[in-house]
Amino acid sequence: PSVLLRIMADLYNWVERLQTQGLLRGAQPLMEGGKLVSGPQSLVTDGVFAESKEAIAGYFLLAVASTNEAVKLAQACPILAYGAQIEVRPIADLCRPMADVKAAQL
């Protein structure tokens, strides 16, 4: 089989292990196209989104207790060996601007 097929098979096996372990709570690929809404007039344009040199292929939502645990899982992802990068972020209860507004109200 081609290298790409082997890489994708390795990735899917890794994802299945996360699922079997009960750690995977959600995952979806993201389409390349989309719309960008901006400005006071809510102007809608076809996306190129935020200035970005990398493409965001999708996301994984993991049931872990810490960012460090998520990093350890990400380090086991087989696509890293082929130059891929994985960004690990915690989920916030509120976006930063709304958190600032709520803090100012206290």
C-alpha positions as CSV (number, residue, x, y, z in Angstrom):
1,P,0.0,0.0,0.0
2,S,1.0,3.6,-0.5
3,V,2.7,5.6,2.3
4,L,-0.3,7.8,2.7
5,L,-2.6,4.8,3.2
6,R,-0.2,3.4,5.8
7,I,0.0,6.7,7.6
8,M,-3.8,7.0,7.7
9,A,-4.2,3.4,8.9
10,D,-1.7,4.1,11.7
11,L,-3.7,7.3,12.6
12,Y,-7.0,5.5,12.7
13,N,-5.5,2.7,14.9
14,W,-4.3,5.4,17.3
15,V,-7.8,7.0,17.4
16,E,-9.4,3.6,18.0
17,R,-7.1,3.0,21.0
18,L,-8.2,6.4,22.4
19,Q,-11.8,5.4,21.9
20,T,-11.3,1.9,23.4
21,Q,-9.7,3.5,26.5
22,G,-12.7,5.8,26.9
23,L,-10.6,9.0,26.4
24,L,-12.0,10.2,23.1
25,R,-15.1,12.3,23.6
26,G,-15.4,13.7,20.1
27,A,-13.4,14.3,16.9
28,Q,-14.3,15.9,13.6
29,P,-12.3,16.9,10.5
30,L,-12.8,20.5,9.4
31,M,-13.6,21.4,5.8
32,E,-11.2,23.6,4.0
33,G,-13.8,26.1,2.9
34,G,-16.0,28.3,5.0
35,K,-17.2,31.8,5.6
36,L,-15.6,34.7,7.5
37,V,-17.9,37.1,9.3
38,S,-16.3,40.4,10.2
39,G,-16.8,44.1,11.0
40,P,-19.7,46.2,12.3
41,Q,-21.8,45.4,9.2
42,S,-21.2,41.6,9.6
43,L,-19.6,41.4,6.2
44,V,-19.5,37.7,5.0
45,T,-16.7,36.6,2.8
46,D,-15.3,33.2,1.7
47,G,-12.6,32.3,4.1
48,V,-9.2,32.5,4.3
49,F,-9.4,32.7,8.0
50,A,-7.0,34.2,10.5
51,E,-3.5,34.8,9.1
52,S,-2.3,31.2,9.2
53,K,0.6,29.3,7.7
54,E,-0.8,26.0,8.8
55,A,-4.0,24.3,8.0
56,I,-6.2,23.1,10.9
57,A,-7.4,19.6,9.9
58,G,-9.8,18.9,12.7
59,Y,-10.0,18.5,16.5
60,F,-10.1,15.8,19.1
61,L,-11.9,16.3,22.4
62,L,-10.3,14.2,25.1
63,A,-11.5,13.2,28.6
64,V,-8.3,13.8,30.5
65,A,-7.5,15.4,33.8
66,S,-4.8,17.7,32.7
67,T,-3.0,19.3,29.7
68,N,0.0,17.2,30.5
69,E,-2.1,14.0,30.1
70,A,-3.3,15.3,26.7
71,V,0.2,16.1,25.7
72,K,1.3,12.5,26.5
73,L,-1.5,11.2,24.3
74,A,-0.6,13.6,21.5
75,Q,3.0,12.4,21.7
76,A,1.9,8.9,20.8
77,C,0.2,10.1,17.6
78,P,1.9,8.4,14.6
79,I,1.5,11.3,12.2
80,L,4.1,13.3,14.1
81,A,6.8,11.1,12.5
82,Y,5.7,12.6,9.1
83,G,6.1,16.2,10.1
84,A,2.6,16.8,11.5
85,Q,2.1,19.1,14.5
86,I,-0.6,18.8,17.2
87,E,-1.7,21.8,19.2
88,V,-3.0,20.9,22.6
89,R,-5.3,23.4,24.3
90,P,-7.5,23.2,27.4
91,I,-11.2,24.1,27.0
92,A,-12.2,27.3,28.7
93,D,-15.6,27.9,30.3
94,L,-15.7,31.4,28.8
95,C,-13.7,33.1,26.0
96,R,-11.2,35.6,27.4
97,P,-13.2,38.8,26.5
98,M,-16.3,37.4,28.3
99,A,-14.3,36.3,31.3
100,D,-12.9,39.9,31.5
101,V,-16.4,41.3,31.3
102,K,-17.7,39.0,34.1
103,A,-14.6,39.8,36.3
104,A,-15.3,43.5,35.9
105,Q,-18.9,43.0,37.0
106,L,-17.8,41.5,40.4
